[in-house]
Every structure is written in structure tokens, then in C-alpha cells.
């Protein structure tokens, strides 16, 4: 009888540990709503990426967005998207940020026309 109680206790503890681990899983992050939010998510998602990807992200994407140089940022995002070391989630995030940057570039192009 003691062995059965002991086994049940161990099994219960094991199930509790598994359910606790499942509850601690981080939910998939929501798609970025702004370019700045997207860059922040990219920086987090690509923290362990190759030095080339890191350089493109910091030097070209972030800088291009900061200074409104969207063609430079889009070219760097294209280079990052083509990196074979990225997983599917990272590639999807790069694609989402690329779309946001394209929208910002279009707004920038439309702004002078609206001002005239």
C-alpha cells in the first residue's frame, strides 16, 4: 500500500510539473503594428543571428528607418530575409517589418504630393 501511495505522489508531482511548464510557454508575439515595434521585435528575434545579420539590422535597417531612408532599410531587410540561418518565424517577422517599412515609404512619397 505504501508503494502505491508513493508512486501516486510521484506521478502527481510529475503531472503538475508538466502542466506548469506548459503554462509558462510564452505566447507567440503579436505582429508588429508600427515600424519601431517591428524593429524592436526583430532585434529581439535576431539576437543570436550571424554578425552580418546583426550589422544589417543595426547599421542599415534601424538607421534607415530612423532617418527616413526607406530604400536603404528595405535593401537591408531583403538581405536579412535571404540569410539561410533564419528560421521560419524570423523570416515571417522580417516580412512583416518589410511591409510596414513599405507603408511608411509610401506615406513619405504621398506627403509631398498632399502638401502641394
C-alpha positions in Angstrom: 0.0 0.0 0.0 2.9 2.3 0.8 4.4 1.8 -2.6 1.2 2.7 -4.4 0.8 5.9 -2.4 4.4 6.8 -3.1 4.0 6.1 -6.9 0.8 8.2 -7.0 2.6 11.1 -5.3 5.5 11.0 -7.8 3.0 10.7 -10.7 1.0 13.7 -9.4 4.2 15.8 -9.0 5.3 14.9 -12.5 1.9 15.9 -14.0 2.0 19.2 -12.0 5.5 19.9 -13.3 4.5 19.2 -16.9 1.4 21.4 -16.7 3.3 24.2 -15.0 5.9 24.1 -17.8 3.1 24.2 -20.4 1.6 27.2 -18.8 4.9 29.1 -18.8 5.2 28.9 -22.5 5.4 32.4 -24.0 2.6 33.1 -26.4 3.6 33.9 -30.0 4.2 37.5 -30.2 1.6 39.6 -32.0 2.6 41.0 -35.3 4.1 44.5 -35.0 1.8 47.4 -35.6 4.4 50.1 -36.2 7.8 50.1 -37.8 9.5 50.9 -34.5 7.7 48.0 -32.8 8.8 45.7 -35.7 12.4 46.8 -35.4 12.3 46.1 -31.6 10.8 42.6 -32.3 13.5 41.9 -34.9 16.3 43.0 -32.6 14.9 40.5 -30.0 14.3 37.7 -32.5 17.7 38.0 -34.2 19.8 38.5 -31.0 21.7 35.3 -31.8 21.9 35.8 -35.6 25.1 36.0 -37.5 27.2 39.1 -37.3 26.3 40.0 -40.9 22.6 40.0 -40.0 23.2 42.0 -36.8 25.2 44.5 -38.8 22.5 44.9 -41.4 19.8 45.2 -38.7 21.7 47.9 -36.7 23.5 49.8 -39.4 21.1 49.8 -42.2 17.6 48.9 -41.1 17.4 50.8 -37.8 19.4 53.7 -39.2 17.4 53.8 -42.5 14.1 53.9 -40.6 15.4 56.5 -38.1 16.4 58.9 -40.8 13.6 58.1 -43.3 15.9 56.3 -45.7 13.5 53.6 -46.5 15.1 52.2 -49.7 18.3 51.5 -47.6 16.2 49.9 -44.9 14.3 47.8 -47.4 17.5 46.6 -49.1 18.9 45.5 -45.8 15.7 43.8 -44.8 15.9 41.9 -48.2 19.4 40.8 -47.4 18.4 39.7 -43.9 15.4 37.7 -45.3 17.8 35.9 -47.7 20.0 34.7 -44.9 19.8 30.9 -44.8 20.3 30.7 -41.0 16.9 32.3 -40.2 14.1 30.1 -39.1 10.5 30.4 -40.4 9.3 32.6 -37.6 12.2 35.0 -38.1 11.6 35.1 -41.8 7.9 35.8 -41.2 8.8 38.7 -38.9 11.2 40.2 -41.4 8.4 40.0 -44.0 6.0 41.8 -41.6 8.5 44.5 -40.9 9.3 44.9 -44.6 5.6 45.5 -45.3 5.5 48.1 -42.6 8.5 49.9 -44.0 6.9 49.8 -47.5 3.8 51.5 -46.0 6.0 54.2 -44.3 7.9 54.8 -47.6 4.6 55.2 -49.4 3.4 57.7 -46.8 6.6 59.6 -47.2 6.1 59.7 -51.0 2.4 60.8 -50.7 3.2 63.5 -48.1 4.9 66.0 -50.5 2.1 65.5 -53.1 -0.6 66.2 -50.5 1.3 69.4 -49.4 1.2 70.9 -52.9 
